[in-house]
Amino acid sequence: MLSDWSYILAVALLGLVALGTRLSGAVLMAWVTPTPRVEKFLQGMSVSVIAALVASSLVAADLKTIVATGSAIVVAAGSRSVIWAMVAGIIVAAAYPQFI
């Protein structure tokens, strides 16, 4: 069985890794010349991270989550607005019948 110290050590190690990746990104960008290609990559990275999080959460999702996410995707594709997509997903999730 794991002791309390092993949990503290694991959390501290994860924190150091997270801090290291954040700092290394800042240091690396201080040396990289921001070309249009690099800027496009950085702009697309946030969208790809969100898409990966949504896709991984849909693997074990219930029908309510799938329907709400699907409606948000449809609204995002139609309106090109992330805000309206989030609003649509929230409304569908809140209005979804609880007994289905």
N, C-alpha and C positions, 0 to 999 in steps of 0.2 A: 504494500500500500504506500502511496506517496505521502510525504510529510508536507506540512504547511510551507516549509522552506523551499520545497521543489516548485510549488505554485508561485511563490514570490520570485524565485529565480527565473521561472518561465516568463512571467509577466515583465520582469525587468529586462530579460533578453529580447522579448518582442518589442518593448519600448525602445531599446537601443537600436534594433534593426530598423524600426520605423524612423527614428531620428536620423540614422545614418543615410537612409535612402532620401529623406528630405534634404539633408545638408549636401549630399553628393549631387543631387539635381541642381541645387543653387550654385554650387562651385563649378559644375560642368557648364552651366549656362553662362557663367562669367567668362569662360574661355571660348565658347562657341559663337561664331558670328551669326546673328539671326537673319538667315536668308529667307526668302519667301517659302522655300520648301520646308525649312525647320518650323516656321510659324504655322504653316498648314498642318504639319504633324502635331504640333502642340495643341492646336485648336481641335483637331480630331480625336486626340487622346482622351479628353474628358468625356466625349460622347461614347467612345468605345468602352470606357470603364463603366459608365452607367448602363450601357447595353449588356455588358457581361454580367453585371449584378442582377439586372432584371431577368436575363435568360436563366441564370443559375437559380434564382428564386422561383421561377415558373416550373422547374423540374418537379418540385414537390408541392405545387400550389393546388388549392381547391378551385372549384369551378368559378366561384365569385371573383377570385383574384385573376383568373385567366380572362374572364369576361371584362373586368375593369381595365386590365392591361391592354386587351385587344381594342377596347373603345378609345383608350388613350393613344394607341398607335394610329388608329384610323384618323382621329382628330389631328394628331401631329402631322400626318402625311397630307391631310387636306388643308390645314390652316398654316402650316410651317411655324407654329407657335408652341413652344414648350409649355408656356403658362396655360394656354387653353387645353392642351393635352392633359396636364395635371388636374385642371379643374374638371374635365370630363371624366377622368378616371376616378376622382374622388366622388363625384356625383353618382356615377354608376355603382360604385362600391357601397355608398350609403343607401341608395335606393334599391339595391338588389334584395329580393325577398329572402328572408332568413330561413324559410322552411324548405327551400329547394336543395 
